[in-house]
C-alpha cells in the first residue's frame, strides 16, 4: 500500500515540466520516493502525478505515523556514460567502461566504497601501507577516474527554484546535450581535418560526458606516434612504454623545465602571470538565421585584445590539452553542455562564470599557460591564423606519453624509485581523503542551501505574520493607550519578513563561491587517479627491467635508459603535486575569507534590524 503525505507548504509548479502544484494541508499519495535530488513523485486526489520538493511534505506510513524518509543524496554522484572506442590513422583511442559513483536515479546501486564506482579504486591500500593498481593491465587508455558531470551542481532530478534558487546553478541542470545545434562548427571555422574535433564529438564521450567541473575526470588516450622510430619491434609498447622504450623526438624550444625548489621539484613558472577575462556574451546566427549560438569574448592580459570563441571552441581546446598533456597534467573537464535553455540569461551567465573559472585555472598552470595551443586560443590574429594553428595542433606528435620527451629536469639527479613511491602513496592517500572531504562539504552545503531557500525563510515569514496578526487583534480592543505597542509589534513582524528575504538571498553571496570552488576541486581530484596511474605503470615496467633483459627483449643499456626516463616522469609528477598543493592553499584561503566576511556582514545586518525592532518597544 502506498504511503500518504501531508503538504506542509504551498508549492507552485512551473509550466512545461513534471512538477505538481500542491496546497498546504492537502493529502497526497507517494508514488516514487527514489527520484533523488530532494524531489518525490506524488499523486493528488485528482489523479494527477508529478514531482514536489521533499521538504514541502511530511510522509507517514499506512496504519501508523512515520517521520520523513532519509534524504536521497544520490544526485551528488556521477552518471554512467557509454564506453566507446575510436581508431584513426595516427592514434588508437581506448575508452574503457567508466566507473561512476552512485547513479543519480538508482536507489540500489553499489555504495561508494566499492571498486566499481570509485575513481580511486585503482589504488587500494594494502596491509603494508602500500597500494596496488591495475594500470599495468589497463595502460594509458583506461578511464579509472572518470565521473560524469552530474554532480551537486547538476542533479539528474529536475529541481525547482522554490526549493533551490541558486544563482546561475540550477536553472537547467538536467538538460545535458549530446549534440545540440548550438555546438556545431561553422563551416568557415572548421576545415574538417582528420583528427580534429569531429572525430571526438561522437565517439569519445569526453566533451559530451563531462566529469566538473563538473564532469570531472579526464580520460587519457593511448597513443601511437606517426613516423616514430621504435627501438624494440618485438616488445609491445603502449601507454608510458611508448616513451620509455622509444627514441624521443629531439628537444626543441618548447622544453618543459623542472627545477628543485624549497618544497621539491617545481615547474618553471613564467615571470609574468597569465590571466584572461571571459565576458560579453553575444548571440550569433548562421545559415541565414536558422541556427544560433552564443559567442564569448576572451581577453588575455598579455595583449588586452579580445578574441571571440563559442563553447565548441573551448571544447576543442580541452580535447587538445587532454591529448597533449593529459599523461602528465590533470586536465579538469569543461562545464556541461545543454540541450534547451541555452539562450536563457541565467544559463549564459552560469556558463560564462564556469568557463572563466576553467580558463583561470588553465592560465595559472605554467605548462598549459605557455603551450602553443593555449596561446593560439588566447591570441590568434585572424581566421587564417586560427585555422593554421588548429591544423598544427591536431598534427602535434608530442602527445600522450611522448609529452615526457619534452620535459627536462635540468641538471637534477635521477630520483630514488623507493622515495618516489613513498611520496606518490602519501599524495594518493591525501587526495583521496580530500576528495571525500570535498564531496561531504558539497553535500552539507547543498542541504543548507535548500533550507535557506525553502523551509527556513517560510519559518521567518510565519513568525512575522504571527506578530502582525497579533498586532491586528490588539488594534480591535478599543483601548487608546496601546498604539505604541501595536505599531512596535507590526514593525517586529515586518523585520522578520525582511530577515526571511535575507536568508533566501544569502547563499548567492557566500555559499555560492564556496560550493563552486569545491566543485572545481571535485573535478580536479577526479583526474589524479589517471595521472598517477600513468606514473605507476611506468614504475612497474621499470621494475620488470631485469626480466626483460633476461628474455632478451631489451639490453642492459636500455634498462638504464628506462630508469632515467621513469625518473623524468617522477619529476613531472612531483612538480604537479607541488603545483596542486600551492594552488589548494591559495584557493581555500581566499574562498574561506570571502565566505566568512559575507557571513559576518549577514549576521551584523540581521543584528541591526533586530536592534531597531527592539528600540520600538518602550521600557516600562
N, C-alpha and C positions, 0 to 999 in steps of 0.2 A: 504494500500500500504506500502511495506517495506521501511525502511529508508535506505538512501545511506550514505556511509562513505568514507572519503578520507584518504589514508595511508600517515602518516607523516614521518615514518622512515622505512627502510628496516627491515624485520623480517624473520629469517630463522628457519623453524620448525625442531625439532628433529625427526628423523625417528622412526616409530613404535608407534606414538601416534596420538592424534586427532588435533594437531596443523596444521596451514596452513601457508605456506611461502607467504609473500607479499612483494611488492616493493614500494618505495616511489613514490607518485603521482598516484598510482593505485586506481581505484574506486571500492568499494565493496558494496554488499547488506547485510545489517544486518538481520540475521535470528533469533537471540535469544540474547537479552540483559540481561537475568536473570541468566546467568551462575554463576556469582559471582566470588570472588577471584581475581578481576582485569582482567577477561577474557570476551571476547564477541565472539559469534559464527557468522561467516560471510560466504558469498558465493562470489567467484570471477567470472570473466567474462567467465571462462571455465566451470562453474557449480560446481566447487569443493567447498566443505563445510568444515570448520574447525575453530579452536579457534585462536584468536590473542589477544595480550595484549591491553587493552582499552587505555592505554597511547600512543599507537603507531598509533592510528587512530583518526580522527575527524568526528563526526557524525552530519549529518544535516537532517532535516525533509523534506519530499516531498513538493515542492511548496514554500519553504522558508527556510531561514537559521535557524540554531539552534545550540546551544552550546552543548558540551558533556553532557551526562546524569550524574545524581548524582552517585557517586561511590556506588557500591553494596558491603557493608561490611558484608554481612550475613555469610561469611565464618568464621567470628570470633565466631559465635555462635555454639552451640553443635548440634550433630546429634542425633535423637531419636534412641533408641535401644529397641528391643523387651523385654517385661517383661516375666519373667519365674518363675516357682515355682518348687522346688525340695524338696523331703522329704526323710530322711534317718532314720535309727533306733535310732540315738542319737540326731537328731536335725530337726527342721522344719525351712526351709528357705523360706521366703516370699519376693519376689521382685515385688513390685507394679509398675504400669506403670510409666515410667520415665517422668520427666518434663524438657526437654531440653530447651535451649534457642532457638533463631530463627534458623530454618532449613537452612542449607547452600545452598540448591538448590531450595528453595521455596520462591518466591518473595512476597507471600501473606500470610505468616504465621503471627500469632499474634505477637505484638511487645513485647519488653522485660518487659514491665510493668505489663503484665498480670500474674495472678497466675499460669497459665498453663505452664509457661516456666521459672520461676524464682526460683532458689534454695532456695531463702529466702522467698518464698511465704507462707510458713507455719507460718511466723511471721509477720502479718500485723499490722501496727501501728494503734491504735485507738485514739479516741479523748482525752482520758485521759493519753496519752503518754505511755500507756502500750501496750501489744500485746497479741493477742490470737493465739492459734495454734491448729492444728488438730491432734496432736500426741496422744491424749487420744483415738481417734478413729482409729488412724493408729500407733500402737505401733512399737516396735523396728525394725520390718522388713521393714518399709516404706522407700522408697528412695526419699525423697523430694528434695534432693540437688544434685542428680546425673546430671552431664553434660558429654557429650561424649568427647572423646579425639579429636574430630575435632575442633581445636582451631586455634588461629592465627599462630601457628607453624605447623598446619596440615590441610590446606584448603581442602575442598572437590573438588574444581576445580583444575585440574592439572596445576600448574604454570610452568613457563619456566625460565631457568637460565638467559636468557637475560632480562627478566622482573624482576626477583627477584633472585639474586645469593647469597643467604645467606650461610654461612659456615655450612655445616652439618645439614641444617634445611629443605630445600625444595626439595631435590632430589626425594623423594618418599612419599610425604605426603598423597596421596590419595589411597595408596595400603594397606589397613588395612586387616590383616589376620583374618580368622575365623577358623583356624586350619591348619596351614602350617606344612609341614613335619619337618621343622627346629625345631619346638617346641614340638615334641613328646618326651616322656620319653624314655630313653634307658631301655631295659629290666633289665640290670644289676643294674640300679639305682632305679628302681621302683618296689616295692613289690605289687603294685595294691591293697593296703589295703583299706578297706571300710572307707569312709570319707576323702580319700586323694584327690589328685589333679584331678583325672579322673572325679569325680563327678561334680566339679565346672567348668570344662572346657566348657562343652556344655550347662549346664543349668543355670549357674549363670549370665553370662554376665559380671562379674566383671573383669576378666582377659582379656576378649576379647573386651568388650565395655568400653574402658577406659574413665576416666574423665580428663595430665596434669601435665597429667604433668606437661592432657596434660594433661580418661581424667581427670577427675579432681575431681570427688567427690566419696567418699567412700559409700558403702552400708553396713548397719548394719543388721545383721541377727537375726531373732527371734529364741531364743534358748531354748531348754529344756535340763535339765541335767540328765544324766543317774544315777540311784540309789540315786537321791536326795530326802531326806525326806521333804515333804511339810507339812506345819502346818495346812492349811485350805482347805480340799478337796472340799468344796462347793464353794470356791471362785476361779474365773478364774484368773490364773496367767500367764502372758505373758509379754515380754519386761522387763522393770525395776521392775514390780511387782514380777517377779521371785526372784529378790534379796530382795525386801522389805518384802516379805511375806514367805520366805523360810528359812530353817535352813542352814546358810552358812557353808561351809567346814571349818575345823579348820585352823587357820592362821599358816603357816609354815615359813620356812626361806626366802621364796620369797615375803615377805611383801613389799608393796609399801608405803614407809613412806612419810608423808607430814609434813612440818614444817611451822611455821609462820615467814616469812621474812620481810624485810623492806617494800616491796610492797604488802604484804599479803601472803596467803598460797602459798607455793612453793614445788615442788617435791624435794626429796632428791637426790642431784647430786653426782655422783661418784667423788672421789678425783682426779683421772687421767682421762682426757677427752679421749674418744674413737674416733678413726678415722680409715679410711681404704682407700686403693687405688684400683681402678678398672682399670686394664691395660692389656697390652699384649694379645690382642685378637688373637686367633688361630682357623683355620678351621679344624674341625674334621669330621670323617665319621663313618658310621655304616652300617650294612647289606652289608658287602663286597663292600663298596663304593657307594651303591645305594642311600643313604641319607647322607646329610651333615648338619653341624651345626657350629655355632661359639661359642667358649668357652673363657671365660674371667678369668683372674687371679685376685682374691680378696685378698689383703694383709692387715690385721689389724695391727695397731701399737702396739698391746699388745703382739703379737707373732712374727711379721715380717716374718711369714711363709705363703706363698701364698697357697690358695686353689682354685680349678677350679670350675666354675659354668657356666652353659648355661642360656639363658634367661628364660627357663622354670623353672629353679630352683629359680630365682629371683621371678617369678610369684607365685611359691608355697609359698615362704616366705611372699609375700604380702598377700596371702589368709589367711595364718596362723596368721599374725599380725592383720589382719582385724577381724578374728573370735575372737581372744583373747582380743584385746584392743580397738576394734572399738567403743564400747559404751562409752569409757572414753577418748580416744585419737584419734584425726583426723588422718587417715592414707591416705595420698595422693596416687594416682594411679601411676603405673609404666608408662614409655613411651610406645607408641603404638607398636602393633605387625605389621608385614609387610608380604605381600603376595609374591612380587617379589622384586628383587634388594637387597635381604638380604645379599648377599656376595659382594656388591659393597663397595669400600673403604670408600666413603663418608657416606654411611648409617651406616657402622660398627663404624666409628668414632663418628657419631652423637649419636648412641645408647649407646656407651661406655660413652660418656660425660654425657648423661642424667641418665644413671644408676649410675654414680659417684655422680651426684647431689642428686639423691634419697637416696643413701646409706649414704652420708654425713649428710643429714637431719635426717635420722633414727639414726645415730651414736650420733647426738647431743641431742637426746631426752633421758632423764635419765631412763624413764620407758622401752622404746624399747631397748636401748643400753645394759641394764643389764639383759634383759629377756633371758631365757634359749634357746628359739628357735632362737633368733638372734645370740647368742654366738655360737650355733651349726653351723649356716650358715657360720660364720666367721672362725671357728677354728676346724672343725671336723678333726679327726685324720686319718681316712681311710674310705673306702667304708662301712665297717661293722658299724663303729661308726655313719656314716651318716644315714644309714638305721634304726638303732635302735633309734636314735634321732628323725627321721622323724615319726616313728610309735608312739613314746611317745607324740610328739607334736600333732598328729592327734587324740589322745585319751584324751587330756587335757580336763578336765571338768570345769575348772575355766575360762570359755569363755563367751562371750556375757555380759549380765548384771551381771553375777556372778563374773566378774573381780573386782567389787567393794567390794566383800567379802575379797579380799587380800589387800585392801587399808586401811592404818592405819594413821589417823590424830593424831599422837602420843601426848597424853596429852592435846589436844586442845578442848575447849568447843564447845557445839553444836551451830551452826550458826543460826542467826535470819532469818527466811524464807523471811521476807519482805525486809531486806537488801540484801539478796542473789538475789531476783527477780529484785531489782533495778540495781544491778551490771550486772546481766545477760542481762537485757534490754539495758543497756548502751553499753555493749560489742557487742550485736547483731546489734545495730544501727551503731556502728563504723565499724564492719567487713563488714556489708552490703555496707556502703559508700566506704570503701576501695576496695571492690570487683568492684564497679562501676569505681573507680579511676584507678584500675589496668587494667581493660578492656579498658578504654579510652586511657591509655598510650600505651597499646598494639596496638590499632587501629592507633594512631598517629605514633608510631614507625614503624608499618608495611608500612604505606603510605610513610613515609620518606625513608625507606629502598628501596622501589620500585622506588622512584625518583632518589635516589643515584645510583642505579644500572641500571636505564633505561634512561629516557629523559635527566637528568641533565648532565651526562658525555658526552652525544652526543652534548649538547649545548656548552660545553667547547671545544669539538673536532671541532665543526663547527667554533668557534671563531678562534681556532688555524689554521685551514685550510684557513680561510679567510685572516689572516695575511700573511701566506706563499704564498698564491695566489697573494696577492698584491706585495709581495717581488719579485715574479717571473715576474710580469708585469714591475716593476721598472728596473729589470735587462735587459729588452729589449730596454731601452731608448738610450743606447749607450753613456750615459753621464759618464765620468770617475770618477767623484767626489762623487759618491753615494754608493760605495761599503760598507762603514761602515754602512750606513742606511739600505741597503738591508740585510746585514748579521744580524743586530740587529732585523729587522722585522722577519726574518726567525727564529731566536732564541726565540723571543717572542711567535711565533706560536707554536714552539715545547714545550715551557714552558706550554702553555695552554693544549696541548695534554697530558703532564705529569700530570697536575692537574686533567684532566679527569680520568686518571687511578687511581689517589689517591682517588678521590671522590668515585669511584666504589668500591674500596677495603676497605675504612674506616669503613663501618658498621660492617665488620668482626672483627675489632679491638676494638670497643667500644659498639656500639648499640647491638651487639650480646649478650653480657653478661647482659646488662640491660634488654633486652627482655626475656632472659632465666630466670632471677630472677623473673620477673613479671609473666612469665608463670608458674613457680613453685608456686607462691603465689596465682595465679588464681585457681590452683588445690587445694591448701590447704584451701583457703577460701570457696571453694565449699563443703568442708567436714563439716564445722562447723554447718550448719543447722541441720544435723543429730545428731551430738554430743549434741548440745544444746537441741534438741528435746527430747532426752532420759531423760535429766535432767528435762525439763518442764513437761514431762509426769509423772515423779516420784513426782514432787511437787504437781501436780493436784491430784494424788492419795492420797497423804498425806492430802490434803485439804478435801478429802471425808471421812476422818477418822471417824468423828462423825456420819456420815450417815451409815458407815459400822458397827460401834458399835451398833447403834440403830437397825439395821436389823440383829444383832447377827452374822454377818459374821466374825467379829474379836472381840477380847476382848479389854478393855481399855489398858491392858498391851501391847497388840500387836500394838495398835495405837502409844504408846510411842516408841516402837522398830522401827516402820516405820519412825517416825520423826527422830530418831537418825541415821538411815541408809540413809535417804534422806540428812541429814547433811553431812555424809561422801561423798555422791555423789556431794554435793555442794562444798566441799573442793577440790575434784578432778577436778571439772570444773574450779574453780578459779585458781588452780595450773596450769592448762592447758592454761588459759587465760594469766597468767603472763609469762609462758614459751613462748607463741606466741609473746607477746609484746617485750620481751628481744631479741628474735631472729630477729624480724622485724627491730628493731633499728640497730642491728649489721649488718644485711644483706644489708639494704638500704644505710647505711653509707658507707659500703665497696664498693658496686657496683657503687654508685654515685661518689665516689672518683676516682675509676678506669675510669669511663666514662669521667669525666671532665679532668683527666690527659691525656687521649688519645686525647680528643678534643683539648687541649692546644698544644700537640705535632703536631697534624694535621695542625692547623692553623699557628703555628710557621714555619712548613716546607713549607707551601704554601707561607708565607710571605718571607722566604729566597729565594725561587725560583723567586718570583716577583721582589725582590730587585736585584737579579743577572741579570734578564732580563732588568730591568731599567738601570743598570750600563752600558749596552752595547750601550745605546744612548748617544751621546756626547752633552754636553751643548753648546748652540750656543748664 
